[in-house]
């Protein structure tokens, strides 16, 4: 019943802003303004750095944060989501700009926006769960690697000779990641030690900046300090002004030239942007929900992301999505409504007009250092380490294939191959555990001796039975297991679970952690061979305790009774 009650809220096509304003207070308005200003300060250097990593001018990063940020806050399905340019798009956008130009990028972003709006109105928000966690982990790490490799040139101050590059490598300007690695190797002897020094100083500030002062972002301090060093010492280091023309003008409406042939050619790029925007924004929403105890509206969020990408494209920006780091900063600084995101956009407009000319002083090695930290923060290496240690070999294979294809080719190939692999391996897993047996009506007390209605259940124990395989697309079905918190023992019966994957184990881990918070012990009954093997490898059995894994419902209920007696005796003492 709980699941059905929640579904209408999740699927509502109503912006969160319109709901939260009913109970809005002056106190929260002040908090939202403060948070919006702080997030804008954080977004300033990041937006410039991500724009440069995407192969466009620095002001276009701010255009994106302003236009997309305001639209997502106004129309979005999350209370606290902050949108703008993100690292997830950097390599994809750079590739499109290099091949198709800004018009091609604008057309791709507009088509992606239309796809996202259609997805939202068709209630496709829930379908994002069908992309396995191993694939998102793989391509996220792959994107981080491509960002890092793309910034090595500026960090080291390398000088590329186009004629020599054409002669030795067969291209004038490296676009693909493999080409960038070859170019770095060819021109490694052109290192500018002054640029490297500025890069190292920038990294040191970014890494060592005290957490007590985190309201002043380390990236802003690195930009100010290193810009001052380069300006005052007059050392030979490239700045943004040396490579780009800076503009502080407000975004202007620009309409790209559209032809049928061009639209057809750009459809794959549009789908890549749409899938990335959907996955990243909804992932950010889920993280934010956990921080503020709210529930986002996934379909409304997709509509807002679509409108934001269309708006950004028409006003000279680049593709945008929800930014997890900026959203988290919004929450930490007291933002609790979409007003904070709208304030962040307005503040960025003021910064664009007043301070943008000074962006020409920012050294390129500092931008590279900022992007190194962005790549490190997004790579999720701990997730990969845990997956390698705990997940089935099939999940590990999907992860590394997706990662390698993202680096060597692009996201379209990586996500496509990863999804096909995950589907094929899942079908194999199901085939391996499928068996033929005589039909038994498990709901009939006369034919099923283990029917729970025939068992004596201890007073403060609840029994839940999971039926069917626990895999990435089904994990949301288990989030309502602990619906009654006024109990001592939760018994989970798994006799009809033939298989489980890494995401399924994560779902069980979340249930156990939630039970721990409410002082509820968990006992498992009749865990089959494949799930038990995966649970042991993941360290799940060790966490729960081997004695809490029982081979039959009768022994599980006896164990539950023992736990209840232990709890009762402690209360008496």
Number of C-alpha atoms within 10 A of each C-alpha: 7 9 12 8 9 11 11 11 14 17 20 16 21 16 24 24 19 11 13 14 12 8 7 11 9 8 8 17 17 14 17 27 20 18 26 29 21 22 31 27 20 23 28 22 25 26 24 25 26 30 28 24 24 29 18 21 21 27 26 24 30 34 29 30 36 27 28 34 33 25 23 32 31 21 23 32 32 30 30 33 34 37 31 31 30 27 25 25 25 24 26 21 24 21 19 21 20 17 11 17 15 20 18 22 28 31 26 32 32 26 24 29 31 20 19 29 23 16 20 25 15 10 18 17 23 15 10 15 16 13 16 22 17 28 26 20 22 28 27 23 29 26 25 28 20 22 27 21 19 25 22 18 23 24 26 24 25 20 15 17 13 14 13 14 18 12 10 13 16 12 15 16 17 19 17 17 21 14 16 19 16 14 22 20 10 16 16 15 10 14 16 17 15 16 24 19 16 27 25 17 18 26 23 14 19 22 13 9 17 12 11 7 9 11 15 16 20 24 27 18 16 26 22 17 17 21 21 15 13 20 15 9 8 9 12 13 21 17 21 21 17 14 11 13 12 17 16 18 13 14 20 11 12 12 13 16 10 12 9 8 8 14 15 9 13 19 15 14 22 23 19 21 30 29 18 22 26 27 20 21 25 29 18 24 28 17 15 23 17 10 13 15 8 14 18 25 25 28 30 28 31 34 28 26 36 33 23 32 35 26 23 31 31 21 21 24 32 33 35 35 35 27 23 23 17 24 22 20 20 29 22 14 18 19 28 23 25 28 25 34 34 23 24 29 31 20 19 25 22 13 16 22 13 12 12 19 15 13 22 19 19 26 29 30 31 30 27 28 28 26 25 22 17 20 23 16 13 17 20 15 15 9 15 19 11 12 20 17 14 20 21 19 12 16 23 20 17 24 27 21 18 30 28 17 20 26 23 16 13 23 26 18 15 24 24 12 17 27 19 12 20 21 14 12 16 19 11 12 18 15 10 12 14 11 8 5 6 4 6 9 9 13 12 11 13 11 11 13 12 15 14 17 11 11 12 10 17 17 12 14 21 22 19 16 15 15 12 13 21 23 20 23 18 15 17 14 12 17 14 12 18 18 10 9 15 13 17 22 25 24 23 22 22 21 18 14 20 21 24 24 22 24 21 23 23 17 19 19 16 14 18 21 14 15 20 12 9 14 14 20 19 23 26 28 23 19 22 17 13 17 20 17 15 21 26 14 15 21 14 19 18 13 12 17 12 13 12 20 21 19 15 16 23 16 15 23 24 15 21 27 19 13 19 20 12 11 12 12 10 9 8 6 5
